């Protein structure tokens, strides 16, 4: 004959040295977890069971609202880390610990590598003078002295990243640049310290002149 | 990759850090997003906060002393990120999130019962309405009860709450008391 297995929580509640709080908690929490003690107060069991059902229904609703941890969101997280300089570069300390193992030849190679890395990762001069604004909607607004000149450098960089940006001149000298958010493009824009919002795989940048273009208007 | 290994790899920097970030995301992103939504955040805010949390974990990984569980530390960072985020978003929400247990107690005692129940309304609807009100005012406590409903152990709940097992047990006990003003009146419908 099999010994009868009892839920330990209600047993604890009836045990010696158990505080009033614990005695009151145990059957309620057991019922909430789906293990009601048949010998507990029926009202306690009923309340905890009703709350359990309500929590389960709420959980289903919230689960539907919770965003999915998909690859697109992972890319955004990685982008953010690169933008903040937390990934994509090797810390000097890590190199320093290996330094004694390297010979003269390695020193030369390292020097060249560091030089190249510095050159390729340096923020372009254009980007250094950009002023970022939130922009309307999902567009990232860049206030620049010369939108046409900035467009040339931006377009070249995007094309080098394998993208074909769509360029639309707008009134008042503004220029809209739309480009697909590929990893290479995201990397390139991150190098320029730009992080446009990605909407349906597309990003929009708005080049805005710091001074209005065209003849001055008088009222 | 365990959580401890993830934090060590993050500290190492370079490619190990990049791999660790992916492992961190695979293991924790979905539970964290769910947690943030449970705390009342919309989907967009939850995504933003996930980014903030990962950044804080990467920045702060070196401060993990290895004495406690890495998973508990990660969740503690997420909870702090949530508080920072809420503080930025809403002064009122920040005030609520910063209330002490004593202040919560006063709030619960002064919260009126929810009289929108009549004979026609069932116990389930009454409890559901009470739970919604409770979750709006005390989202962390509602979340803790959800974890218990799902059958998590006190130790597992403690990790997600960023508390010791003893403190988590006490917190759950307080949750039972604090939700009473919101649902106790529903039991009258049972007797009716």
Interface residues (C-beta under 8 A of the other chain):
Chain A: X21 X22 X24 X25 X28 X29 X32 X33 X34 X43 X46 X47 X50 X51 X52 X53 X54 X55 X56 X57 X58 X59 X62 X63 X65 X66 X67 X68 X69 X73 X74 X76 X77 X78 X80 X81 X84 X86 X87 X88 X90 X91 X93 X94
Chain B: X12 X13 X14 X17 X18 X21 X22 X25 X26 X29 X30 X33 X34 X36 X37 X38 X42 X43 X46 X47 X50 X51 X54 X55 X58 X59 X123 X124 X127 X128 X130 X131 X132 X135 X142 X145 X146 X148 X149 X150 X151 X172 X173 X176 X179 X183 X184 X186 X187 X190
